[in-house]
């Protein structure tokens, strides 16, 4: 596979140089597109292909030599890691006890099964970054989904930053970039597959969170969490409706008002802003929907760019290509699916976020760059959005549970196809693939496990009561197929980054800080996002994300007032107060622990961490409003959204799972141990900076770091 894809890259590059192509484009979350001319892409691609062709024999010989040297000390030929995001140990135990997971039970009997300690906080970007690097967050710098900009205080994505070109050429209404946009990868420390590659061991890494932008290493990678949609966001759906009530009630997506006239709907597809134009006009594509019976018995038909597509009722379409014209011969390619909810009494049509077209990617979503193109050519279009399952559309009831489940399994089927193809082709080295469906389905269907969950109000509580159980059974069946394809020279790891628990009540930490004198407002609380109305000149602490509290520190925050000598007392006051926070309505404590990150983290990036991290009791989580900087009137609120299960609680209460087909020498392993274990099995030294250690030490060799 390595040889095939090396030549695939060269062939693709040569074809790009000879054929008309779309421009390279770069996406910044919320910032739209910045384009580099197609000439620049052709020139750079051709040059890189030529350089690769000249240096390939040397690089191949070096890698081959280093690979042989490493494999000579290896105790495995291959390692396969199956990540089942959010798989919960308590549910796993229960389903195993009832005989529903025979393959996982067989894997446990053959090797080992244990809880896997997660990270502080127990969030996917943090945990998977610790998996990738073998380090605590103080060394890899990923602390939350959202972190504050210390100048503006506004929340930002944790893992990547995007900066537009610094030089532009003005041409009438257009502006042409003369420099490249910049992608900054915020995760620090090296991934263990990068280290393996340095020793000549090849890896294929599929959809592991926090791998965007993709890194250069000896292998293949398809990025996951943080990959934006074509509008530059983390997932903006479109909803076409003729219902005036819905037009005002739906949030979190783009609602487009439509009218049905003579059996036809005339509307448009809203694309990214056109950063080639000085006025940054939104690029749009005309869209016509013809109602009535059409080909293959479809309820309607889409007409788009001169092509017609069947639009069945309550079924997702295939991936439909979109081409946005930016001007100056530049086009930007995307793909989407449609879901027709109803044609009467109101027309209702959902469109997924516009995914980057993997066959004609507008920015690098894989390494090497042609890898996503190879997958698209051999396996068809697939989702590229980092957070692909549209949980917010279900929260807003734009999609119902049937539609969401259909979408989630379509995405999972794509992932399975990629994974098993790679499994057949990977005879030596590392293969890792993370499956998101276990996390997303538990988030959205947990309420079916609890009759008293506030999220059940006004919703069906019976139809999908076995959805999570059935999902675990299906994952077990997939694990069985993997077990049938691995031999005794392969280490098989099945793991999750954390578990899942109920989320019934939200806690607004900013409201608590306000009521206890740590945060000041210019007016009464309004619940407005982005710290609207906060008086920073009198604020000592604020909360951002899903558990982090930050001091308004003098010299660090732009309007900081807390002096260094005040830090410890303020931290202690917040900690003492929050652990005593009691929910009078439920008659229960809300916060189990508050952690001082100076005590919990170690490494060069501790100063960038939240000053405190809150660990909630099971059933509680930071509220939706608090995460984006709102100060609500009340501290507690019922969680009535379909997102009814979560894992952003006290880390000791939410471990993941670890199954292996070989025994491990550890009773209480951490997610930071998985990478170092794989390095050790391949005979590669574990870097001294790693916090994790090998779970399968070689009794003939010291396990000291760097040995």
C-alpha positions as CSV (number, residue, x, y, z in Angstrom):
1,X,0.0,0.0,0.0
2,X,2.9,2.4,0.8
3,X,4.4,1.9,-2.7
4,X,1.0,2.2,-4.4
5,X,0.2,5.5,-2.7
6,X,3.6,6.9,-3.2
7,X,3.1,6.5,-7.0
8,X,-0.5,7.6,-6.6
9,X,0.7,10.9,-5.2
10,X,3.1,11.4,-8.1
11,X,0.5,10.5,-10.6
12,X,-2.1,12.7,-9.1
13,X,0.4,15.6,-9.0
14,X,1.3,15.1,-12.6
15,X,-2.4,15.1,-13.6
16,X,-3.0,18.2,-11.6
17,X,-0.2,19.9,-13.4
18,X,-1.6,19.0,-16.8
19,X,-5.3,19.5,-16.3
20,X,-7.4,22.5,-15.3
21,X,-8.0,22.4,-11.6
22,X,-9.8,24.3,-8.9
23,X,-7.7,26.7,-6.8
24,X,-6.2,25.8,-3.5
25,X,-8.4,27.3,-0.8
26,X,-8.0,27.7,2.9
27,X,-10.8,27.7,5.4
28,X,-10.8,29.5,8.8
29,X,-13.6,28.8,11.2
30,X,-16.1,31.6,10.7
31,X,-13.7,33.5,8.4
32,X,-14.7,32.1,5.0
33,X,-12.2,31.4,2.3
34,X,-8.9,32.8,1.2
35,X,-7.7,31.6,-2.2
36,X,-4.4,31.0,-3.8
37,X,-4.6,31.0,-7.6
38,X,-4.8,27.8,-9.5
39,X,-1.5,28.7,-11.2
40,X,0.1,28.7,-7.8
41,X,-1.3,25.3,-7.0
42,X,-0.2,23.8,-10.3
43,X,3.3,25.2,-9.9
44,X,3.8,24.1,-6.3
45,X,2.3,20.7,-7.0
46,X,4.4,20.1,-10.0
47,X,7.5,21.3,-8.2
48,X,6.8,19.1,-5.2
49,X,6.1,16.1,-7.4
50,X,9.4,16.6,-9.3
51,X,11.3,17.0,-6.0
52,X,9.6,13.9,-4.6
53,X,10.6,11.9,-7.7
54,X,14.2,12.9,-7.4
55,X,14.5,12.2,-3.7
56,X,12.2,9.2,-3.4
57,X,14.9,6.5,-4.0
58,X,17.1,8.0,-1.2
59,X,14.2,8.4,1.2
60,X,12.9,4.9,0.5
61,X,16.3,3.3,1.1
62,X,16.7,5.2,4.4
63,X,13.3,4.3,5.6
64,X,13.8,0.7,4.6
65,X,17.0,0.5,6.5
66,X,15.6,2.1,9.6
67,X,12.5,0.0,9.4
68,X,14.5,-3.2,9.3
69,X,16.6,-2.1,12.2
70,X,13.5,-1.3,14.3
71,X,11.6,-4.4,13.3
72,X,14.5,-6.6,14.3
73,X,13.9,-5.5,17.9
74,X,10.1,-5.7,17.5
75,X,7.9,-8.1,19.3
76,X,5.0,-7.6,16.9
77,X,4.7,-7.3,13.1
78,X,1.5,-5.2,13.3
79,X,-0.6,-3.2,15.8
80,X,-4.3,-2.5,15.1
81,X,-6.1,0.0,17.3
82,X,-9.8,0.3,17.2
83,X,-11.1,3.4,18.9
84,X,-14.7,3.3,20.0
85,X,-15.2,6.8,21.2
86,X,-17.1,7.0,24.5
87,X,-17.7,3.3,24.9
88,X,-18.7,3.0,28.6
89,X,-17.4,0.3,30.9
90,X,-20.5,-0.1,33.0
91,X,-22.7,-0.6,29.9
92,X,-20.1,-2.9,28.5
93,X,-20.0,-5.0,31.6
94,X,-23.8,-5.2,31.7
95,X,-24.1,-6.2,28.1
96,X,-21.3,-8.7,28.4
97,X,-22.9,-10.3,31.4
98,X,-26.1,-10.8,29.4
99,X,-24.2,-12.4,26.6
100,X,-24.7,-9.6,24.1
101,X,-21.0,-8.9,23.4
102,X,-19.5,-12.3,22.7
103,X,-16.5,-11.1,20.7
104,X,-15.4,-8.5,23.3
105,X,-15.8,-11.3,25.9
106,X,-13.7,-13.6,23.8
107,X,-11.0,-10.8,23.4
108,X,-11.0,-10.2,27.1
109,X,-10.6,-14.0,27.8
110,X,-7.7,-14.2,25.3
111,X,-5.8,-11.1,26.6
112,X,-7.1,-8.5,29.0
113,X,-10.0,-6.2,29.7
114,X,-9.8,-3.3,32.2
115,X,-10.9,0.3,32.8
116,X,-8.8,2.9,31.1
117,X,-8.1,6.1,33.1
118,X,-9.0,9.2,31.1
119,X,-7.7,12.7,31.3
120,X,-8.5,15.9,33.2
121,X,-10.9,17.0,31.8
122,X,-12.4,13.9,30.3
123,X,-13.1,15.4,26.9
124,X,-12.4,13.8,23.5
125,X,-9.9,16.4,22.2
126,X,-7.9,16.2,25.5
127,X,-8.1,12.5,25.9
128,X,-7.2,11.6,22.3
129,X,-4.3,14.1,22.3
130,X,-3.0,12.3,25.4
131,X,-3.4,9.0,23.5
132,X,-1.5,10.4,20.5
133,X,1.4,11.8,22.5
134,X,1.6,9.7,25.7
135,X,1.5,13.0,27.6
136,X,-0.6,15.0,30.0
137,X,-2.2,18.2,28.8
138,X,0.6,20.3,30.3
139,X,2.8,18.8,27.6
140,X,0.4,18.7,24.6
141,X,-1.5,22.0,25.2
142,X,-5.0,20.8,24.4
143,X,-7.1,21.6,27.5
144,X,-10.8,21.8,26.2
145,X,-13.0,22.0,23.2
146,X,-13.0,25.8,23.7
147,X,-10.3,28.0,25.2
148,X,-10.4,31.8,25.7
149,X,-8.4,34.3,23.7
150,X,-6.6,36.1,26.5
151,X,-7.0,39.5,24.7
152,X,-10.6,39.4,23.7
153,X,-11.8,36.8,26.3
154,X,-13.9,35.2,23.5
155,X,-13.9,31.4,23.1
156,X,-11.7,29.8,20.4
157,X,-11.2,26.3,19.1
158,X,-8.5,24.5,21.1
159,X,-6.6,22.6,18.4
160,X,-6.0,24.9,15.4
161,X,-5.6,28.5,14.5
162,X,-6.0,30.0,11.0
163,X,-4.4,33.2,9.8
164,X,-5.3,34.7,6.4
165,X,-2.7,35.8,3.9
166,X,-0.8,39.0,4.9
167,X,-0.3,40.4,1.4
168,X,-3.1,41.0,-1.2
169,X,-3.2,42.5,-4.7
170,X,-6.1,44.7,-5.4
171,X,-7.8,44.3,-8.8
172,X,-11.1,46.3,-9.0
173,X,-13.7,44.4,-6.9
174,X,-11.3,41.5,-6.4
175,X,-8.3,40.9,-4.0
176,X,-5.7,38.4,-5.0
177,X,-3.6,36.8,-2.2
178,X,0.2,37.1,-2.7
179,X,1.1,35.1,0.3
180,X,-0.2,31.8,1.7
181,X,-2.7,31.5,4.6
182,X,-1.3,29.9,7.6
183,X,-2.6,26.8,9.5
184,X,-1.3,26.6,13.0
185,X,-1.6,23.2,14.7
186,X,-2.0,23.9,18.4
187,X,-1.4,20.4,19.8
188,X,2.2,20.0,21.0
189,X,4.5,17.0,21.5
190,X,4.9,14.4,18.9
191,X,2.4,11.7,18.1
192,X,3.7,8.2,18.6
193,X,3.1,7.3,14.9
194,X,5.4,10.2,14.0
195,X,8.1,8.6,16.2
196,X,7.4,5.2,14.7
197,X,7.9,6.8,11.2
198,X,11.2,8.3,12.3
199,X,12.3,4.7,12.9
200,X,11.0,3.5,9.5
201,X,7.8,2.0,10.7
202,X,4.8,2.8,8.6
203,X,1.4,3.8,10.0
204,X,-2.1,4.4,8.7
205,X,-4.1,6.8,10.9
206,X,-7.8,7.2,10.2
207,X,-10.0,9.8,11.8
208,X,-8.2,10.1,15.1
209,X,-9.4,13.3,16.8
210,X,-7.1,16.4,16.8
211,X,-5.2,15.5,13.7
212,X,-6.1,18.7,11.7
213,X,-4.2,20.0,9.9
214,X,-2.6,16.7,9.0
215,X,1.1,16.2,10.0
216,X,3.9,15.0,7.9
217,X,5.2,11.5,8.9
218,X,6.0,8.1,7.4
219,X,2.5,7.0,6.7
220,X,-1.1,7.9,5.8
221,X,-3.5,10.1,7.7
222,X,-7.1,11.2,7.3
223,X,-7.9,14.1,9.7
224,X,-10.9,14.2,12.0
225,X,-12.1,16.6,14.8
226,X,-11.5,20.3,14.0
227,X,-11.8,19.8,10.2
228,X,-14.3,22.6,9.2
229,X,-17.1,22.6,6.8
230,X,-16.9,24.6,3.5
231,X,-18.4,27.7,5.3
232,X,-15.5,27.6,7.7
233,X,-17.6,26.5,10.7
234,X,-17.6,23.3,12.7
235,X,-20.9,22.3,11.1
236,X,-23.7,24.6,9.9
237,X,-26.7,22.8,8.5
238,X,-29.3,24.5,6.2
239,X,-33.0,24.0,6.7
240,X,-35.6,24.9,4.1
241,X,-39.1,25.4,5.4
242,X,-42.4,27.0,4.5
243,X,-43.5,26.9,8.1
244,X,-43.3,30.5,9.5
245,X,-43.2,29.2,13.1
246,X,-40.1,27.1,12.4
247,X,-38.4,30.0,10.6
248,X,-38.2,31.9,13.9
249,X,-37.6,29.0,16.3
250,X,-34.7,27.1,14.9
251,X,-31.2,28.1,15.9
252,X,-27.7,26.7,15.2
253,X,-28.2,26.4,11.5
254,X,-29.2,28.5,8.5
255,X,-33.0,28.6,8.1
256,X,-34.2,29.5,4.6
257,X,-37.7,30.6,4.0
258,X,-39.3,29.0,0.9
259,X,-42.7,28.9,-0.8
260,X,-44.2,26.2,-2.9
261,X,-45.7,27.5,-6.1
262,X,-47.2,25.2,-8.8
263,X,-45.4,22.2,-7.3
264,X,-42.0,23.8,-7.4
265,X,-39.7,25.4,-4.8
266,X,-37.2,27.9,-6.0
267,X,-34.4,28.6,-3.6
268,X,-30.6,28.5,-3.2
269,X,-27.7,26.8,-1.5
270,X,-25.7,29.2,0.8
271,X,-22.0,28.7,0.5
272,X,-18.9,30.3,1.9
273,X,-18.0,33.9,1.7
274,X,-16.0,34.8,-1.3
275,X,-12.7,36.2,0.0
276,X,-11.6,36.9,-3.5
277,X,-14.0,39.8,-3.5
278,X,-13.5,42.9,-1.3
279,X,-17.1,42.8,-0.3
280,X,-16.9,39.2,0.8
281,X,-20.1,38.3,-0.9
282,X,-21.6,34.9,0.0
283,X,-21.3,32.4,-2.9
284,X,-24.6,30.8,-3.7
285,X,-25.9,28.1,-6.1
286,X,-29.5,28.2,-7.5
287,X,-31.6,25.2,-6.3
288,X,-35.0,24.0,-7.6
289,X,-37.1,21.3,-6.0
290,X,-39.8,19.7,-8.2
291,X,-42.5,18.0,-6.1
292,X,-44.6,15.0,-7.1
293,X,-43.6,11.5,-8.1
294,X,-40.4,11.1,-10.0
295,X,-37.8,8.5,-11.0
296,X,-37.6,5.5,-8.7
297,X,-40.8,6.6,-6.9
298,X,-39.1,9.5,-5.2
299,X,-41.4,12.1,-3.6
300,X,-39.5,15.0,-5.2
301,X,-36.5,15.8,-7.4
302,X,-33.6,18.2,-6.9
303,X,-32.3,20.3,-9.9
304,X,-28.9,21.6,-9.3
305,X,-26.3,22.9,-11.8
306,X,-28.1,21.2,-14.7
307,X,-28.3,17.9,-12.9
308,X,-31.3,16.2,-11.4
309,X,-31.3,14.0,-8.3
310,X,-34.0,11.9,-6.7
311,X,-35.2,13.2,-3.4
312,X,-37.0,10.4,-1.5
313,X,-39.2,11.1,1.5
314,X,-37.4,10.6,4.9
315,X,-34.3,9.1,3.3
316,X,-30.9,10.7,2.9
317,X,-29.7,11.3,-0.7
318,X,-26.4,10.2,-1.9
319,X,-23.6,12.7,-1.6
320,X,-24.3,15.5,-4.1
321,X,-21.4,17.5,-5.5
322,X,-21.5,21.3,-5.2
323,X,-19.3,23.8,-7.2
324,X,-19.1,27.4,-6.0
325,X,-17.8,30.0,-8.6
326,X,-15.6,32.5,-6.9
327,X,-14.7,34.4,-10.1
328,X,-11.4,34.6,-12.0
329,X,-11.8,31.0,-13.1
330,X,-11.8,29.8,-9.5
331,X,-14.2,27.2,-8.2
332,X,-14.5,25.6,-4.7
333,X,-15.9,22.1,-4.4
334,X,-18.0,20.6,-1.7
335,X,-20.5,17.8,-1.1
336,X,-23.7,17.5,0.9
337,X,-26.7,15.2,1.5
338,X,-30.4,16.2,1.6
339,X,-33.2,14.8,3.7
340,X,-36.8,15.6,2.8
341,X,-38.8,15.6,6.0
342,X,-42.2,16.6,4.6
343,X,-43.9,18.1,1.6
344,X,-47.2,18.9,3.4
345,X,-48.7,20.7,5.3
346,X,-45.4,22.4,5.1
347,X,-42.3,21.8,2.9
348,X,-39.4,20.8,5.1
349,X,-35.9,20.0,3.7
350,X,-32.7,19.5,5.7
351,X,-29.3,19.9,4.1
352,X,-26.1,18.7,5.9
353,X,-23.2,21.0,6.4
354,X,-21.3,21.4,3.2
355,X,-18.4,19.0,3.5
356,X,-15.1,19.6,1.8
357,X,-15.0,17.4,-1.2
358,X,-12.4,14.6,-0.5
359,X,-11.9,14.0,-4.2
360,X,-11.2,17.7,-4.8
361,X,-10.2,19.0,-1.4
362,X,-10.2,22.7,-0.8
363,X,-7.6,22.4,1.9
364,X,-5.3,19.6,3.2
365,X,-7.5,17.1,5.1
366,X,-5.1,14.2,4.6
367,X,-1.4,13.3,4.5
368,X,-0.2,13.0,1.9
369,X,-2.5,15.4,0.2
370,X,-3.7,12.9,-2.5
371,X,-4.8,10.3,0.1
372,X,-8.3,11.7,0.5
373,X,-8.5,11.7,-3.3
374,X,-7.4,8.1,-3.4
375,X,-10.1,7.1,-0.9
376,X,-12.8,9.1,-2.9
377,X,-11.8,7.4,-6.1
378,X,-11.7,3.9,-4.7
379,X,-14.6,4.1,-2.2
380,X,-16.7,7.0,-3.2
381,X,-17.5,10.3,-1.5
382,X,-17.4,10.3,2.3
383,X,-17.9,12.8,5.1
384,X,-14.9,15.0,5.9
385,X,-16.3,17.3,8.6
386,X,-14.6,16.8,11.9
387,X,-17.8,16.5,13.9
388,X,-19.8,14.8,11.2
389,X,-23.0,13.6,12.9
390,X,-25.3,16.5,13.1
391,X,-26.1,16.5,16.8
392,X,-27.3,20.1,16.9
393,X,-29.9,19.5,14.2
394,X,-31.4,16.8,16.5
395,X,-31.1,19.2,19.4
396,X,-33.2,21.7,17.4
397,X,-35.6,18.9,16.3
398,X,-34.8,19.8,12.6
399,X,-33.9,16.1,12.5
400,X,-35.7,13.4,14.5
401,X,-34.1,10.3,16.0
402,X,-34.8,8.2,12.9
403,X,-33.1,10.7,10.7
404,X,-30.1,11.1,13.0
405,X,-29.6,7.4,13.4
406,X,-29.8,7.0,9.7
407,X,-27.1,9.7,9.2
408,X,-24.9,8.3,11.9
409,X,-24.9,4.8,10.5
410,X,-24.2,6.1,6.9
411,X,-21.1,7.8,8.3
412,X,-20.1,4.7,10.2
413,X,-20.4,2.5,7.1
414,X,-18.0,4.9,5.3
415,X,-15.6,4.6,8.2
416,X,-15.8,0.8,8.3
417,X,-15.1,0.6,4.5
418,X,-12.0,2.6,4.9
419,X,-10.8,0.7,8.0
420,X,-11.3,-2.8,6.6
421,X,-9.6,-1.8,3.3
422,X,-6.6,-0.5,5.3
423,X,-6.7,-3.6,7.5
424,X,-6.3,-5.9,4.5
425,X,-3.5,-3.8,3.1
426,X,-1.5,-3.2,6.3
427,X,0.6,-6.3,6.8
428,X,3.3,-4.5,8.9
429,X,3.3,-1.4,11.1
430,X,0.4,0.4,12.8
431,X,-3.2,0.9,11.8
432,X,-5.4,3.1,14.0
433,X,-9.0,4.1,13.3
434,X,-11.5,5.9,15.6
435,X,-15.2,5.3,15.3
436,X,-17.3,8.3,16.5
437,X,-20.8,6.7,16.4
438,X,-20.6,5.3,19.9
439,X,-20.0,8.7,21.3
440,X,-22.6,10.6,19.2
441,X,-25.4,8.0,19.7
442,X,-24.9,7.9,23.5
443,X,-24.9,11.7,23.7
444,X,-28.3,11.8,21.8
445,X,-30.1,8.7,22.9
446,X,-29.1,8.4,26.6
447,X,-32.5,9.9,27.7
448,X,-34.1,6.6,26.6
449,X,-32.3,4.9,29.5
450,X,-33.9,7.2,32.1
451,X,-37.6,7.7,32.4
452,X,-37.2,10.8,34.5
453,X,-34.7,12.6,32.3
454,X,-35.8,16.2,31.6
455,X,-34.9,15.7,27.9
456,X,-37.8,13.3,27.6
457,X,-40.4,16.0,27.9
458,X,-42.5,16.2,24.8
459,X,-40.5,13.5,23.0
460,X,-40.9,9.8,22.2
461,X,-39.6,7.7,25.0
462,X,-40.2,4.2,23.7
463,X,-39.3,3.7,20.0
464,X,-35.5,3.9,20.4
465,X,-35.1,2.6,24.0
466,X,-32.7,-0.2,22.8
467,X,-30.7,2.0,20.4
468,X,-27.6,2.1,22.6
469,X,-27.8,-1.6,23.3
470,X,-28.1,-2.4,19.6
471,X,-25.2,-0.1,18.9
472,X,-23.0,-2.0,21.3
473,X,-24.0,-5.3,19.7
474,X,-23.1,-3.9,16.3
475,X,-19.7,-2.7,17.5
476,X,-19.1,-6.1,19.0
477,X,-19.9,-7.7,15.6
478,X,-17.4,-5.4,14.0
479,X,-14.7,-6.3,16.6
480,X,-15.4,-10.0,15.8
481,X,-14.6,-9.4,12.1
482,X,-11.4,-7.6,13.1
483,X,-10.4,-10.5,15.3
484,X,-10.9,-12.9,12.4
485,X,-8.4,-11.0,10.3
486,X,-5.5,-10.7,12.8
487,X,-2.9,-13.3,13.6
488,X,-0.7,-14.0,16.6
489,X,1.9,-11.5,15.4
490,X,-0.7,-8.7,15.6
491,X,-1.5,-6.7,18.8
492,X,-5.2,-5.8,18.7
493,X,-6.3,-2.9,20.9
494,X,-10.0,-2.0,21.4
495,X,-10.3,1.1,23.5
496,X,-12.4,4.2,24.4
497,X,-11.2,7.6,25.5
498,X,-13.8,7.9,28.3
499,X,-17.3,6.5,29.1
500,X,-20.7,8.2,29.1
501,X,-23.1,9.1,31.9
502,X,-26.4,11.0,32.3
503,X,-26.6,14.8,31.8
504,X,-29.8,16.0,33.5
505,X,-28.8,19.4,35.0
506,X,-26.6,22.2,33.7
507,X,-24.5,24.4,36.0
508,X,-23.7,27.9,34.9
509,X,-20.3,28.5,36.5
510,X,-20.3,32.2,35.3
511,X,-23.6,32.7,37.2
512,X,-22.1,31.2,40.3
513,X,-19.0,33.4,39.9
514,X,-21.2,36.4,39.5
515,X,-23.4,35.6,42.5
516,X,-20.3,35.1,44.7
517,X,-18.5,38.3,43.7
518,X,-15.8,36.9,41.4
519,X,-17.4,38.2,38.1
520,X,-18.9,41.6,37.7
521,X,-21.6,42.9,35.2
522,X,-22.6,46.3,34.0
523,X,-26.2,45.2,34.3
524,X,-28.4,42.4,35.5
525,X,-27.7,38.9,34.0
526,X,-29.2,38.5,30.5
527,X,-27.9,35.1,29.4
528,X,-26.3,36.7,26.4
529,X,-23.3,34.9,25.0
530,X,-19.7,36.0,24.5
531,X,-19.5,37.7,28.0
532,X,-21.9,40.4,27.0
533,X,-22.0,43.1,29.6
534,X,-19.1,41.8,31.8
535,X,-17.2,44.5,33.7
536,X,-13.6,43.2,33.3
537,X,-12.2,46.0,35.5
538,X,-13.9,44.4,38.5
539,X,-13.9,40.7,37.4
540,X,-11.5,38.2,39.1
541,X,-12.5,35.0,37.4
542,X,-14.5,33.7,34.4
543,X,-15.5,30.4,32.9
544,X,-15.1,29.2,29.3
545,X,-15.7,25.8,27.7
546,X,-16.9,22.7,29.6
547,X,-15.2,23.0,33.0
548,X,-12.4,25.5,32.9
549,X,-12.2,28.5,35.2
550,X,-9.7,31.3,34.4
551,X,-8.5,34.0,36.7
552,X,-8.5,37.5,35.2
553,X,-4.7,37.7,35.8
554,X,-2.8,41.0,35.5
555,X,-0.3,40.8,32.7
556,X,-1.9,37.8,31.1
557,X,-5.5,38.8,30.3
558,X,-5.8,42.1,28.4
559,X,-7.8,43.7,31.2
560,X,-6.5,41.5,34.1
561,X,-6.8,42.8,37.6
562,X,-5.7,39.8,39.8
563,X,-2.2,40.3,41.2
564,X,0.1,37.3,41.6
565,X,-0.1,37.4,45.4
566,X,-3.9,37.1,45.2
567,X,-4.0,34.0,43.1
568,X,-3.9,31.2,45.7
569,X,-6.5,32.8,47.9
570,X,-8.9,33.3,45.0
571,X,-8.4,29.8,43.8
572,X,-9.1,28.4,47.2
573,X,-12.2,30.5,47.7
574,X,-13.6,29.3,44.4
575,X,-12.7,25.7,45.2
576,X,-14.2,25.7,48.6
577,X,-17.4,27.4,47.4
578,X,-18.1,25.2,44.4
579,X,-17.6,21.8,46.2
580,X,-20.4,23.1,48.6
581,X,-22.7,24.0,45.7
582,X,-26.0,22.3,46.4
583,X,-28.9,21.9,44.0
584,X,-31.9,22.7,46.2
585,X,-34.4,21.7,43.5
586,X,-32.9,18.2,43.1
587,X,-31.6,17.9,46.7
588,X,-28.1,16.9,45.5
589,X,-24.5,18.3,45.4
590,X,-23.5,19.3,41.9
591,X,-19.7,19.6,42.0
592,X,-17.5,16.7,43.2
593,X,-14.1,18.2,42.9
594,X,-12.3,21.4,41.7
595,X,-8.7,20.8,40.5
596,X,-5.8,23.3,40.6
597,X,-4.1,22.6,37.3
598,X,-0.7,23.7,38.8
599,X,-1.0,20.6,40.9
600,X,-2.4,18.3,38.3
601,X,-0.4,19.1,35.1
602,X,3.3,19.0,34.4
603,X,5.1,20.4,31.4
604,X,6.0,23.6,29.5
605,X,2.3,24.6,28.7
606,X,0.8,24.5,32.2
607,X,0.6,28.3,32.2
608,X,-1.8,28.1,29.2
609,X,-4.2,25.8,31.0
610,X,-7.3,26.9,32.9
611,X,-6.4,27.9,36.4
612,X,-9.1,25.5,37.8
613,X,-11.0,22.6,36.3
614,X,-14.4,21.6,37.7
615,X,-15.3,17.9,38.0
616,X,-19.1,17.6,38.3
617,X,-21.1,14.8,39.9
618,X,-22.8,12.3,37.6
619,X,-26.0,13.9,36.2
620,X,-24.5,17.4,36.1
621,X,-22.4,19.2,33.5
622,X,-21.4,22.8,32.7
623,X,-24.5,24.4,31.1
624,X,-24.9,25.1,27.4
625,X,-25.1,28.8,28.1
626,X,-21.9,28.9,30.3
627,X,-19.7,27.2,27.7
628,X,-19.8,30.2,25.4
629,X,-19.5,32.9,28.0
630,X,-23.1,33.6,29.1
631,X,-24.1,34.8,32.6
632,X,-27.6,33.5,33.2
633,X,-29.9,34.6,36.0
634,X,-30.0,31.1,37.6
635,X,-27.1,28.8,38.3
636,X,-29.0,25.6,37.6
637,X,-31.1,24.6,34.6
638,X,-32.7,21.4,33.4
639,X,-31.1,19.9,30.3
640,X,-34.0,19.5,27.9
641,X,-32.0,19.0,24.7
642,X,-31.8,15.6,23.0
643,X,-28.1,15.7,23.9
644,X,-28.8,13.9,27.2
645,X,-25.7,11.9,27.9
646,X,-22.2,13.3,28.5
647,X,-18.7,12.7,29.9
648,X,-17.6,16.2,31.0
649,X,-17.7,15.2,34.7
650,X,-15.3,14.2,37.3
651,X,-12.7,12.1,35.5
652,X,-12.5,9.3,38.1
653,X,-16.2,8.6,37.4
654,X,-15.9,8.3,33.6
655,X,-13.1,5.9,32.6
656,X,-12.9,4.3,29.2
657,X,-12.3,0.7,28.3
658,X,-9.2,-1.2,27.2
659,X,-9.3,-4.6,25.5
660,X,-6.2,-6.3,24.2
661,X,-5.4,-9.7,22.8
662,X,-2.3,-9.9,25.0
663,X,-2.1,-9.6,28.7
664,X,-1.0,-6.3,30.3
665,X,1.2,-5.7,33.3
666,X,-0.8,-3.0,34.9
667,X,-3.9,-2.9,37.1
668,X,-4.8,0.8,36.5
669,X,-3.7,1.8,33.1
670,X,-4.0,5.3,31.7
671,X,-4.8,6.4,28.1
672,X,-1.3,7.9,28.1
673,X,0.1,4.4,28.3
674,X,-1.2,3.1,25.0
675,X,1.2,5.0,22.7
676,X,4.3,4.1,24.7
677,X,3.2,0.5,24.8
678,X,3.1,0.4,21.0
679,X,6.5,2.1,20.7
680,X,7.9,-0.5,23.1
681,X,6.4,-3.4,21.2
682,X,8.0,-2.1,18.0
683,X,11.4,-1.8,19.7
684,X,11.3,2.0,19.6
685,X,12.6,3.9,22.6
686,X,9.9,5.7,24.6
687,X,10.8,9.4,24.7
688,X,11.8,10.7,28.2
689,X,9.1,13.4,28.1
690,X,6.2,10.9,27.9
691,X,4.1,10.5,31.0
692,X,2.9,7.1,29.9
693,X,4.8,3.8,30.1
694,X,4.6,0.4,28.5
695,X,1.8,-1.9,29.6
696,X,3.6,-4.9,28.0
697,X,7.2,-4.5,29.2
698,X,10.0,-6.7,27.8
699,X,11.3,-8.6,30.8
700,X,14.7,-8.7,29.2
701,X,15.1,-5.0,28.9
702,X,14.8,-2.0,31.2
703,X,11.6,0.0,30.8
704,X,13.3,3.3,31.8
705,X,12.2,6.1,29.5
706,X,14.6,6.4,26.6
707,X,16.2,3.1,27.3
